[in-house]
């Protein structure tokens, strides 16, 4: 199995509840097992004003899918959840980004690994470090050192969402991966 990290985000139509549903869908992908998920974090939108704050999280999966097949599955999931790519950095129901796949570096027309802007995005690095404290971003270095260089770390705020904790409990009960913020070793 290949470890991969996926960023989840959205700011339309009850994004926190949607992220929980999507986490279950990640575990249902073929040849893929959801192992860990971060807490939920609220952040202001980047690059496009006049829209609601985003809710973000990061999930770790183990998969035998190729990076291209995993990316295709993530895009299909976005489409099922009504993702429309009308404007760059605009509001969205769901955004799924393949951040890391093993320690692989890849740059083709479909998949770029690591994600090209993850190393400067505290809303990605904070939840990533919660579930993978020793994460390395290939070509950039330790995620913890990269986060220290970000000027707006304080803008990433962990949110309390009781339904999220209950939903994680339900996923565990159903045997859906080993979900939860520190449920399994990285």
SEVO-340843 format. One line per 10 residues: their letters; for each residue x, y, z of N, C-alpha, C. Coordinates in Angstrom, 2 decimals. Layout:
BEGIN
a) X/Y/Z/X/Y/Z/X/Y/Z; ...
This chain:
BEGIN
xxxxxxxxxx) 0.84/-1.18/0.00/0.00/0.00/0.00/0.89/1.24/0.00; 0.42/2.26/-0.66/1.15/3.52/-0.77/0.46/4.58/0.07; 1.19/5.23/0.98/0.57/6.30/1.77/0.36/7.54/0.90; -0.79/8.16/1.07/-1.11/9.39/0.35/-1.89/10.30/1.29; -1.74/11.59/1.08/-2.46/12.58/1.89/-3.32/13.42/0.97; -4.56/13.63/1.40/-5.56/14.35/0.62/-6.06/15.52/1.45; -6.06/16.72/0.86/-6.67/17.89/1.51/-8.14/17.93/1.11; -8.98/18.21/2.11/-10.42/18.34/1.88/-10.83/19.75/2.29; -11.67/20.37/1.50/-12.14/21.70/1.86/-13.43/22.02/1.14; -14.08/23.05/1.63/-15.30/23.54/1.00/-15.85/24.69/1.81
xxxxxxxxxx) -16.72/25.47/1.18/-17.33/26.58/1.91/-18.79/26.81/1.54; -19.42/25.86/0.87/-20.83/25.99/0.52/-21.61/24.75/1.00; -22.87/24.96/1.33/-23.80/23.86/1.62/-23.31/22.93/2.73; -23.17/23.46/3.92/-22.78/22.70/5.11/-21.47/21.93/4.90; -20.39/22.67/4.75/-19.11/22.01/4.41/-18.61/21.04/5.47; -18.81/21.30/6.74/-18.30/20.37/7.76/-18.98/19.01/7.65; -20.29/19.01/7.49/-21.02/17.74/7.33/-20.60/17.05/6.04; -20.39/17.82/4.99/-19.98/17.23/3.71/-18.61/16.56/3.84; -17.66/17.22/4.54/-16.33/16.63/4.67/-16.39/15.28/5.38; -17.26/15.16/6.36/-17.41/13.88/7.05/-17.92/12.81/6.08
xxxxxxxxxx) -18.90/13.16/5.27/-19.41/12.19/4.28/-18.32/11.80/3.29; -17.53/12.77/2.87/-16.46/12.50/1.89/-15.39/11.60/2.50; -15.12/11.76/3.78/-14.14/10.88/4.43/-14.58/9.43/4.32; -15.86/9.17/4.53/-16.38/7.81/4.37/-16.23/7.35/2.92; -16.45/8.26/1.97/-16.30/7.91/0.56/-14.84/7.58/0.21; -13.90/8.27/0.85/-12.48/7.95/0.60/-12.20/6.50/0.98; -12.77/6.05/2.09/-12.55/4.68/2.53/-13.22/3.67/1.59; -14.22/4.13/0.84/-14.92/3.25/-0.09/-14.28/3.20/-1.48; -13.25/4.02/-1.71/-12.59/3.96/-3.01/-11.95/2.59/-3.20; -11.89/2.10/-4.43/-11.25/0.80/-4.65/-9.79/0.81/-4.21
xxxxxxxxxx) -9.35/-0.28/-3.64/-7.95/-0.47/-3.26/-7.43/0.64/-2.35; -8.30/1.22/-1.53/-7.94/2.37/-0.71/-8.53/2.20/0.68; -7.75/2.60/1.67/-8.19/2.51/3.07/-7.91/3.86/3.74; -8.94/4.44/4.34/-8.79/5.67/5.11/-8.15/5.32/6.44; -7.02/5.96/6.76/-6.32/5.64/8.01/-6.44/6.72/9.07; -6.34/7.98/8.67/-6.36/9.06/9.65/-7.01/10.29/9.05; -7.62/11.07/9.92/-8.15/12.37/9.50/-7.81/13.40/10.57; -7.60/14.61/10.12/-7.32/15.70/11.04/-8.62/16.24/11.61; -8.48/17.15/12.54/-9.62/17.94/12.99/-10.06/18.83/11.84; -11.17/19.52/12.04/-11.64/20.50/11.06/-11.09/21.87/11.42
xxxxxxxxxx) -10.76/22.65/10.40/-10.20/23.99/10.59/-10.96/24.99/9.73; -11.17/26.18/10.28/-11.83/27.27/9.56/-10.76/28.28/9.12; -10.84/28.69/7.84/-9.90/29.68/7.32/-10.64/30.63/6.39; -10.13/31.84/6.32/-10.67/32.83/5.38/-10.32/32.40/3.96; -11.16/32.77/3.00/-10.85/32.43/1.60/-9.56/33.14/1.14; -8.87/32.51/0.21/-7.63/33.05/-0.34/-7.88/33.48/-1.78; -7.58/34.72/-2.10/-7.60/35.16/-3.48/-8.95/35.54/-4.04; -10.03/35.44/-3.27/-11.35/35.76/-3.79/-12.20/36.16/-2.60; -12.46/37.46/-2.47/-13.24/37.96/-1.34/-14.73/37.77/-1.59; -15.51/38.05/-0.55/-16.95/38.01/-0.69/-17.54/36.61/-0.72
xxxxxxxxxx) -16.92/35.68/-0.03/-17.44/34.32/0.06/-17.26/33.83/1.48; -17.99/32.78/1.87/-17.88/32.27/3.24/-16.48/31.70/3.52; -16.14/31.61/4.81/-14.91/30.95/5.22/-14.93/29.49/4.76; -13.74/28.94/4.62/-13.59/27.53/4.24/-13.45/26.66/5.48; -13.91/25.44/5.38/-13.65/24.40/6.36/-12.68/23.44/5.68; -11.57/23.13/6.37/-10.51/22.32/5.78/-10.13/21.17/6.71; -9.59/20.13/6.12/-9.06/18.98/6.86/-8.08/18.27/5.94; -7.35/17.32/6.51/-6.45/16.47/5.72/-6.70/15.03/6.15; -6.69/14.12/5.17/-6.86/12.69/5.43/-5.65/11.93/4.90; -5.31/10.88/5.61/-4.28/9.96/5.11/-4.99/8.69/4.66
xxxxxxxxxx) -4.65/8.27/3.46/-5.14/7.01/2.95/-3.96/6.14/2.58; -4.17/4.86/2.59/-3.23/3.92/1.99/-3.94/3.35/0.78; -3.23/3.26/-0.34/-3.88/2.85/-1.58/-2.90/2.11/-2.48; -3.44/1.27/-3.33/-2.65/0.69/-4.40/-2.98/1.34/-5.74; -3.90/2.31/-5.72/-4.17/3.09/-6.93/-2.93/3.89/-7.29; -2.75/4.14/-8.56/-1.67/5.03/-8.99/-2.05/6.46/-8.62; -1.10/7.38/-8.60/-1.47/8.78/-8.34/-2.52/9.29/-9.33; -2.40/8.90/-10.59/-3.36/9.35/-11.60/-4.75/8.78/-11.33; -4.83/7.51/-10.97/-6.12/6.89/-10.68/-6.74/7.49/-9.42; -5.91/7.74/-8.41/-6.42/8.36/-7.18/-6.93/9.77/-7.48
xxxxxxxxxx) -6.19/10.54/-8.27/-6.63/11.90/-8.62/-7.95/11.85/-9.39; -8.09/10.92/-10.31/-9.33/10.77/-11.06/-10.50/10.45/-10.12; -10.24/9.60/-9.13/-11.29/9.26/-8.16/-11.67/10.48/-7.32; -10.68/11.31/-6.97/-10.97/12.52/-6.20/-11.79/13.51/-7.02; -11.46/13.66/-8.29/-12.22/14.57/-9.16/-13.66/14.06/-9.35; -13.82/12.75/-9.46/-15.17/12.18/-9.59/-15.98/12.44/-8.31; -15.33/12.35/-7.17/-16.00/12.62/-5.90/-16.43/14.09/-5.85; -15.55/15.00/-6.25/-15.92/16.42/-6.30/-17.16/16.62/-7.17; -17.18/15.99/-8.32/-18.32/16.14/-9.24/-19.61/15.61/-8.61; -19.53/14.47/-7.92/-20.72/13.93/-7.25/-21.27/14.89/-6.21
xxxxxxxxxx) -20.39/15.70/-5.65/-20.80/16.66/-4.61/-21.07/18.05/-5.18; -21.24/18.14/-6.48/-21.67/19.38/-7.09/-20.59/20.42/-7.31; -19.33/20.01/-7.35/-18.24/20.95/-7.57/-18.34/21.53/-8.97; -18.34/22.86/-9.05/-18.33/23.57/-10.32/-17.09/24.44/-10.34; -16.30/24.33/-11.36/-15.06/25.12/-11.48/-15.32/26.36/-12.33; -16.07/27.30/-11.73/-16.44/28.51/-12.46/-15.36/29.58/-12.40; -14.76/29.77/-11.23/-13.73/30.80/-11.08/-12.64/30.31/-10.14; -11.41/30.68/-10.45/-10.27/30.27/-9.64/-10.42/30.83/-8.24; -10.21/29.98/-7.24/-10.32/30.34/-5.82/-11.72/30.77/-5.41; -12.71/30.48/-6.23/-14.09/30.85/-5.92/-14.73/29.88/-4.94
xxxxxxxxxx) -15.95/30.17/-4.53/-16.66/29.29/-3.60/-16.88/27.91/-4.23; -16.94/26.90/-3.36/-17.12/25.54/-3.86/-17.73/24.65/-2.79; -18.44/23.64/-3.26/-19.01/22.66/-2.35/-17.93/21.75/-1.80; -16.95/21.43/-2.65/-15.92/20.48/-2.24/-14.66/20.70/-3.07; -13.54/20.65/-2.40/-12.23/20.72/-3.06/-11.39/19.61/-2.48; -10.93/18.71/-3.32/-10.06/17.61/-2.91/-8.74/17.73/-3.65; -7.65/17.84/-2.92/-6.33/17.95/-3.53/-5.46/16.79/-3.07; -4.82/16.13/-4.01/-3.82/15.11/-3.69/-2.54/15.85/-3.33; -2.19/15.82/-2.05/-1.03/16.56/-1.55/0.26/15.80/-1.73; 0.28/14.59/-1.21/1.48/13.76/-1.19/1.11/12.33/-1.55
xxxxxxxxxx) 2.01/11.65/-2.24/1.85/10.23/-2.56/3.23/9.62/-2.38; 3.39/8.83/-1.31/4.71/8.38/-0.89/5.61/9.60/-0.79; 6.82/9.50/-1.31/7.69/10.67/-1.37/7.91/11.06/-2.83; 6.92/10.73/-3.63/7.03/10.89/-5.07/6.91/12.36/-5.51; 7.72/12.69/-6.50/7.62/13.98/-7.19/7.18/13.69/-8.61; 6.16/14.38/-9.06/5.56/14.12/-10.37/5.01/15.43/-10.89; 5.21/15.70/-12.15/4.65/16.91/-12.76/4.23/16.59/-14.18; 2.96/16.27/-14.33/2.43/16.06/-15.67/1.15/16.88/-15.80; 0.45/16.73/-16.88/-0.71/17.59/-17.12/-1.89/17.26/-16.19; -1.85/16.11/-15.53/-2.98/15.68/-14.70/-2.69/15.73/-13.22
xxxxxxxxxx) -1.49/15.36/-12.81/-1.14/15.30/-11.39/0.21/15.97/-11.17; 0.27/16.82/-10.15/1.54/17.40/-9.72/1.74/17.02/-8.26; 2.87/16.37/-7.98/3.20/15.96/-6.62/4.59/16.46/-6.27; 4.74/16.99/-5.07/3.66/17.30/-4.14/2.77/18.39/-4.72; 1.62/18.60/-4.09/0.73/19.67/-4.56/1.54/20.95/-4.66; 1.42/21.69/-5.75/2.36/22.79/-6.02/2.33/23.97/-5.05; 1.26/24.15/-4.29/1.23/25.29/-3.36/1.07/24.87/-1.90; 1.12/23.58/-1.64/0.88/23.14/-0.26/1.90/23.68/0.72; 3.12/23.89/0.27/4.20/24.30/1.17/4.06/25.74/1.65; 3.14/26.51/1.07/2.92/27.90/1.50/1.50/28.12/2.02
xxxxxxxxxx) 0.77/27.04/2.26/-0.62/27.13/2.68/-0.78/26.59/4.11; -0.88/27.48/5.08/-1.05/26.99/6.45/-2.34/26.19/6.64; -3.38/26.46/5.85/-4.63/25.71/5.99/-4.48/24.27/5.51; -3.36/23.95/4.85/-3.02/22.57/4.50/-1.99/22.02/5.49; -0.99/22.81/5.81/0.10/22.33/6.66/-0.34/22.05/8.09; -1.21/22.90/8.66/-1.64/22.69/10.05/-2.36/21.35/10.21; -3.40/21.05/9.41/-4.04/19.74/9.57/-3.14/18.57/9.17; -2.26/18.77/8.20/-1.31/17.71/7.82/-0.43/17.36/9.01; 0.11/18.37/9.66/1.00/18.12/10.80/0.29/17.51/11.99; -1.01/17.75/12.10/-1.78/17.13/13.19/-1.75/15.61/13.07
xxxxxxxxxx) -1.83/15.09/11.85/-1.89/13.63/11.67/-0.57/13.03/11.20; 0.37/13.87/10.78/1.68/13.40/10.32/2.74/14.41/10.78; 3.07/14.41/12.08/3.95/15.44/12.62/5.34/15.50/12.00; 5.78/14.42/11.38/7.10/14.38/10.76/7.04/14.45/9.24; 5.93/14.95/8.70/5.75/14.99/7.24/6.85/15.80/6.56; 7.28/15.28/5.44/8.26/15.95/4.58/7.57/16.25/3.25; 7.74/17.47/2.77/7.21/17.84/1.45/8.38/17.72/0.47; 8.36/16.70/-0.39/9.48/16.50/-1.31/9.81/17.77/-2.09; 11.10/18.08/-2.13/11.56/19.26/-2.84/11.50/20.54/-2.02; 10.88/20.47/-0.83/10.72/21.67/0.00/11.22/21.49/1.43
xxxxxxxxxx) 11.10/20.27/1.97/11.60/20.01/3.32/10.51/19.67/4.31; 10.87/19.68/5.60/9.92/19.32/6.65/8.72/20.27/6.68; 7.53/19.70/6.75/6.31/20.51/6.78/6.32/21.48/7.96; 6.86/21.04/9.09/6.89/21.91/10.28/7.73/23.17/10.02; 8.85/23.02/9.36/9.69/24.18/9.03/9.00/25.08/8.00; 8.29/24.48/7.07/7.56/25.27/6.07/6.44/26.07/6.73; 5.76/25.45/7.68/4.68/26.16/8.40/5.23/27.37/9.15; 6.40/27.22/9.73/7.02/28.32/10.48/7.29/29.54/9.59; 7.40/29.32/8.29/7.65/30.42/7.36/6.36/31.11/6.89; 5.22/30.52/7.19/3.94/31.09/6.74/3.53/32.25/7.65
xxxxxxxxxx) 3.17/33.39/7.08/2.84/34.55/7.89/1.46/34.50/8.57; 0.55/33.69/8.09/-0.82/33.76/8.59/-1.28/32.48/9.30; -0.38/31.89/10.08/-0.69/30.64/10.80/-1.88/30.83/11.74; -1.95/31.97/12.41/-3.01/32.21/13.39/-4.40/32.27/12.74; -4.46/32.43/11.44/-5.75/32.48/10.74/-6.38/31.11/10.55; -5.64/30.05/10.86/-6.15/28.68/10.75/-6.65/28.29/12.13; -7.98/28.22/12.26/-8.59/28.00/13.57/-9.30/26.65/13.62; -8.88/25.81/14.57/-9.56/24.52/14.78/-10.97/24.81/15.26; -11.93/24.07/14.71/-13.32/24.28/15.13/-13.84/23.06/15.86; -14.73/23.32/16.78/-15.44/22.25/17.47/-16.69/21.94/16.66
xxxxxxxxxx) -16.87/20.70/16.35/-18.03/20.27/15.58/-18.44/18.91/16.12; -19.31/18.90/17.16/-19.67/17.63/17.80/-20.14/16.55/16.83; -20.86/16.94/15.80/-21.32/15.93/14.84/-20.15/15.27/14.13; -19.04/15.98/13.98/-17.85/15.41/13.36/-17.30/14.28/14.23; -17.17/14.54/15.54/-16.67/13.50/16.44/-17.61/12.30/16.45; -18.91/12.55/16.46/-19.88/11.45/16.44/-19.78/10.70/15.11; -19.61/11.44/14.03/-19.47/10.80/12.72/-18.24/9.92/12.64; -17.12/10.38/13.23/-15.91/9.54/13.25/-16.15/8.28/14.07; -16.85/8.43/15.18/-17.19/7.26/16.00/-18.02/6.26/15.18; -18.98/6.77/14.43/-19.83/5.91/13.60/-19.01/5.21/12.53
xxxxxxxxxx) -18.09/5.94/11.88/-17.25/5.31/10.87/-16.41/4.19/11.47; -15.86/4.43/12.67/-15.08/3.37/13.34/-15.95/2.15/13.61; -17.16/2.41/14.10/-18.09/1.32/14.42/-18.40/0.50/13.18; -18.52/1.17/12.05/-18.82/0.48/10.79/-17.59/-0.17/10.18; -16.44/0.01/10.82/-15.21/-0.59/10.30/-14.59/0.19/9.17; -14.89/1.47/9.09/-14.35/2.32/8.03/-12.97/2.80/8.43; -11.95/2.14/8.01/-10.59/2.56/8.29/-10.32/2.68/9.79; -9.28/3.40/10.12/-8.94/3.66/11.51/-8.99/5.17/11.72; -10.13/5.75/11.35/-10.25/7.20/11.30/-10.16/7.83/12.66; -9.74/9.08/12.63/-9.67/9.89/13.83/-8.35/10.58/13.89
xxxxxx) -8.28/11.74/14.56/-7.03/12.49/14.59/-5.87/11.72/15.22; -5.32/10.86/15.30/-4.24/10.12/15.89/-4.65/8.66/16.05; -5.48/8.17/15.15/-5.98/6.80/15.27/-4.95/5.75/14.90; -4.00/6.10/14.04/-3.02/5.11/13.61/-1.67/5.78/13.44; -0.65/5.02/13.48/0.69/5.58/13.30/0.88/6.03/11.86; 1.65/7.10/11.70/1.89/7.63/10.34/2.73/6.66/9.54
